[in-house]
Amino acid sequence: MDKLVIEGGVPLKGSIRISGSKNASLPILFASLMCSGTTVLLNVPDLRDIQTTLALLKYLGCDVDRSSNGQIKISPRVIQPEAPYDLVRTMRASILCLGPLLALLGKAKVALPGGCAIGARPIDLHLKALQKMGACFELKQGYVWGSCKKLKGAHIYFDFPTVGGTENLLMAACLAEGETILENVAKEPEIVDLANFLRAAGAKITGHGTSVIKVEGVSQLKGVKYKVMPDRIEAGTYMAAAAITKGQIKIENCPVENLDAVITKLTEMGIKCLVQKDCIQVVGDTEMQAVDIITAPYPGFPTDMQAQFMALMCVAKGSGTIKETIFENRFMHVMELIRLGADIKVRGDTAIIKGGARLIGAPVMASDLRASASLVIAGLAAEGVTEVNRVYHLDRGYENIEKKLQAVGARIWREKK
């Protein structure tokens, strides 16, 4: 099992180019199941979750060809309805094959997914919505068994703006009979990217990016060539790395328009963010000030940036709070940050961070993807050597993270345990 070793205290300087979005690539890959002919996707990152998804697509009956330049070709052949446990146990996003399989085949057998331990994230919202479209479900032997004669358009209101539920229903509705109206949907940019891909493939979708999406079902979708958007969370993570090291990094190929909440909070903390068309220059040459943060669905502050900002606030001036409203178990990085010298107390869904800590390197253990990123960021600022264990979490969401950080001056390397 790999670990990352970091010698902290070096201001990062230079440029980092952002990879394609993991959270946009995954649903688009599953949507390609429904496309006749060959789909060509560009700017797809090389990550563990992507590799798992490609293995699942092959198992389901697709020919998959991956190039070294981020291009993937998917050609569905004879699709079969089962997504087995061995292929989905490491990735919650695997449930996103449920909607496409039901729409395409009228049946699906999908193992209940696994993933990182940051909360229950139940799939009941997905199932209730698909039931309104005519699907029937049984949960047995660790699998979701679904069936329908033909999905029918329906008027669906989500109790909570679920990202995965919105994506699953958006895909399913494309091949359903009649019109589907989805209300109180998630507005994340990755959902807009999925909708844009589906529209390019022939789907009739309006309202994506708002709280109400309308879909008029079509008889088939066609394979297309499509470029996946850049990863806004990767961009935000490297912005935080520049800030905590008092460095200066130019973030290139950056989805600037999707980072308003992150830019606003960094600016509030005293960090300069010089915004251009598709890049951001982050200058951390001033003392950071603590802030208060509440995570919220897009366009609010992203839960996927909460842990990284907690690392920043550990060394900022003053005290601040972070309230986590999306996932009930997303403070697992707190004890590891405390091992590095942070002063953090947790009260229910709120972490109180007393800034000004002197971080000292130590061995730490990653519990999930973004927690891993926060420990790397803290390690970049800590005195001495920090070892981040369980970096397989990082490999699920960050492409070549140590190489990108090395290129801007970080003393970081990977070792086998």
N, C-alpha and C positions, 0 to 999 in steps of 0.2 A: 504494500500500500504506500502511495507516494505522500510526501509532506513537502511544504514550502518552507524554506529557511530565509529569514530576512534580517539583514543588518540595517537598523533604522538610522534616522538622522540626516538623510541626504535630501536636499530640496530637488524636486523633480523638474527637469527642464527639457523642452522639445515638443514633438508632435506625436499624437496617437490617433490612428485612423480607426473609426468605429466599425465593427462587423455588422452583418445583417442581424435582424432581430430574431432571437429564439422564440419569443412569445407570438410573433407573427408567422414565423416559418412553420411551426407545429400545426396549427389549424389549416394552413394553406396546403401542407403536405397531405393531411387527411382529406381535404376537399378534393384533391386530385383523384381520389378514388372514384368520384362521380363523373369524371371527364372522359369522354370517348376520345381515342387518339392519344397523342403524346403531349404531356405538359413539360415545359422547360422552365425551371426556376433558377433565377440568378441571385447572387448575394446571400446564399444560405450558409450560416456559420457551421464550422466543423466542431460539433459538441456531442457529448454523450447522449443527450436527449434526442438529438437529430439522428444519431446512429441507431438508437433504439427504435425510433419511428420508421426509419428506412427498413430495418429488419422486419418490423411488423407489416409494412406495406408489401414486402416480398412474400411474407407468409400468407397474407390475404389474397395474393394473386397478381401482383404488379411486377413488371420488369423495371428495375431501378438501375440507373447508370449515374455514378457520381464522378465528377471531374475534380481536379485539385484546385480549381479556381473558384469554387463556390457554386458551380453549376450542377444541377441535378435534373435528370430526365426520368419521368415516371410514365409508364405505359400500362394501364390496367388491362389484364387479360380476362381470365375466368375468375371472378371474385368470389371468395367463400366467406361465410359470415362469422367465423370464430376468431376472436383475439385472445390467445391463451395467456394464462397467468405468468408463465416464464418470460414472456415478452413485455408485459405491462406492469409487472410488480414494482419496477423502479421509477415509474413515471405517471403522475396523476393525469397528465394531458392525454393519455391513451384513451380515456373515456370519450374523446372527441371523435373516435371512429363510430360511435353508436348511431348518431344522427345520419351520417352518410350511408351506413350499411342498411339501416331501416328504409331510407328513401330509395336506395338502389335495389335492394333484394327483398324487402318486406320482412326480413328477419335478421337477428343479430344475437350472438352469444359473446359477451365481453366480460372478461375477468374484472372484478372490482380492483381499481388501480391502487398502486402504492405511491411512494414519493417521499419528500422530506417532511419531517415531523413538525410542521408549524401550525397545525390546526386540523379540525375534522374535515372541512370542505366537503360536506355531503353532496351527493349527486341527486338528491330528491327533487330539487328544482328542475333538473333536466328531465327526470322521469315524469313528473306531473305535467310538464308542458307537452312532452311527446304523447302522453296519454290523451290530451285534448285534441291531438291530431289523429287519433285513432289507433295508437300503439297500445299493446298489452304487455305487461312485464311480470316476470317472476324472479325472485332472488333466491337462488339455491346453489349449494356447493361452491360458494364464493364467486358465482357468476351472475351477471344480469342477462336474463333470457328475454329478448324482445321479439314481438311479431306484429304484423299488421297486413291487411289485404292491400291497402294503398294509403299512404299518408294523405290526409285531407287538410286543406288550409283551415286555420282557426284563429281566434282572437285570444292572445295569451298575455297575461299580466304577471310579471315576475315580482315576488314579494321583496326581493332584493336585487339590485343590478349586478347579477352574477356574470362574470366574464365567460367562464366555460359554458354556462347554460345558454348565454346569448349566442356564442359561436356554434354550439351543437344545433340549436334550433334554426339559426340562420342558414346553416348548410342543409338541414333536413327540409326546410321550407322551399328551397330552390327547385326540388323535384316533386313536391307535393301538388295535389290537385287544388286549383283555386288560390285564393289570396290568404296569406297569413299576416296578421298584424301582431308585432311584438312590442309590448309597452314596458316601461321602466327598465329598459335594457342598459347594459354597460356601454360606455361611450369611449372606451380606450382606443388609442390610435391603432393598435394591433387588430381590433375588430373592423375598423375602417379599412385597413389593408386587406383583410380577408374579404370584405364586401367588394372592394375594388377588383380583387382577383376573380371572384365569382362573377361579377359583372363582365369582366373581360372574357370569361368563359361562356357567356350567354345568359346569365341569370338576370332577372328583372327585380332590382332592389332599389329602394329609395329610403332616405332618412337615416342612413348609417352616419354615426357621429352625433346623433340626437337621441333623445330618450324613446323615440318611437320609430321602429323600422317596419317598412311594408315590403312584402315579397310576393310577387305573382309567380306561381309555379310554372315551370317550362318542362317540356318532354325530355330534353337532354341538355347536357353541357358538353362543350368541346375543349380539347386540349389547347393551351395557349402558352405563350412565352411571357414571363412576368418576373419583375425584379422586386425582391422583398425589401421592405423599409429598413433603415438602420436601427440599431438597438438603443433605445432611449435610456434603459437602466444601466447598460454598460457605459454609456456616455456620462450619466450622472455619477457613476462609481469613480471614473477617472477624474471627474471634476472635483470630487471629494478628496481624492488622493493628492491632487495639486494643492488644495487648500490646506490639508493637514501637514504637509511637508514644507509649507511656505514656498512653494515652487511656482513655476509658470509653464503651463501646458496648453498647447493649441489642440483642441478636440476637433478632428476633421471628419467629414462625412457624417455630420451630426444632425439629428432631427430637432433642430432648434425650436420649432413651433410647438413641439410636444413636451418641452422642458420648463414651461413657465413657472410651475410650483417650485421646482428645484432651484432655478435661477433666482427666484424671489427670496427664498430662504438663505441661499448663499450670500446674496447681496445684503440681506438683513444682518448677517453675521459679520459683514465688513469685507467680504471677498469680492474682488473686482471680476465681473463677467462681461467681457467685451464681445458682443454678439455680432456676427456677420451672417451672410445668407445661409451657409451650410457648415459653419464652424463657430466655435466659441473659444476665446482666449481666456483662461482662468489664471488670475494673478493673486497669489496668496501672500503678499508682502506686508500685511498688517495683522495685528492681533485680532483673533476671532472673538466675537461676542456670542454668548449663549442666547438661544431663542426657544420659543415654545412651538411645538409641532403637533398637529393632529392628522393622522393618516385618514384618507378618504378616497372613494372611487374617483377616477379621472373626471374632471380636471383638477381634483384636489391633490394633496401631497401623496405620492405613491407609497404604499406599504413596502414595496420592493426597495425603497431607498431609506427606510427607517433605520435599519441597523448601521448603515454607512454614516448617517448623520449622527447617530449616537456616538460613534467613534470620534467624530469632529467635536462634539460637545464636551467630551471628556477633557479635552485640552483647551477649550475656549474659556474666556473670562466670564465669571458669574455662574449662575445656575439656571437651568432650563428644564422643561418637561417634554416628554414625548408620550402622546396618548395613541394607543394602537386600537383602531376601531374595526379592522377588517378580519384579522385572524386572532384567535383567543390564546395562542400559544407561541407568540412570536418574540418573546424576550429571552430565548434560550442562550443568546450570546452574552447576556448581562454578566453571568458568573465568569465567563472567559475574559471579558474586558476587565472585570475586577481583578483577575489574576495578573493582569498587566499593570495594575495600579489605579484603575478608575474608581471613582466614588459614585456609585449608583444605587438607588433604592427603588424597589418596585412596589407600588400600591395598586393592586388589581390590574386595570388595563393601562396604567400610567407609570412611566419610569421617570424618576427625578434624578437629574444628573448635576452633580456639583462639579463645575469646571476647574481648570487650573491644575489638573492632575499631572504628575510626573510619571509618564509611562515607562516601564522597565520591561525589557524583553523576557519572555518566559514561554514554555511549551503550552499551547492552547489547542482545544479540540473544536472543530467546526460541527455544528448541528444541522445546518441547512445551507442552501445556496447563498442567500444574501448575508447570513451570519458569517459565512466564510469570508465574504468580501469585506465585512466590517473588521474582521481580525487581521486581514492583510493590510488594510488602511491604517489600523492602529499600530501594527508592526512597523510600518514605514516611518512612523513618528517616534517609536519607542527607542530608548537607549539600549544598546546591546543587541542580543540575538533573540528573535522570536521564531518559534517553530509552529507552523499551522498544520495540524494533522487532519486527516480525513478530507483531503483536497479533491476527492472524487466529487464532492458536492460542487466545488468551484468549476470542475470540468463539465458539469451539466449546463452551465450558463455563461462561461467566459472563455472565449477563444484565445489561446496562447497568452494568458494573463501575465505570466512571468516574463515572456519575451517582450511583450508590449511595455511592461514596466522597466525592464532592463534597458530598452531603447531610449528611455528618458532619464536614465541615470540611477535607477534603483538597484541596490545590492540585494538581489533576490534570486534564488535558484531552487530547483526541484531535486529532492533526494528520494531514493527508495528506502523504505524502512526495513 
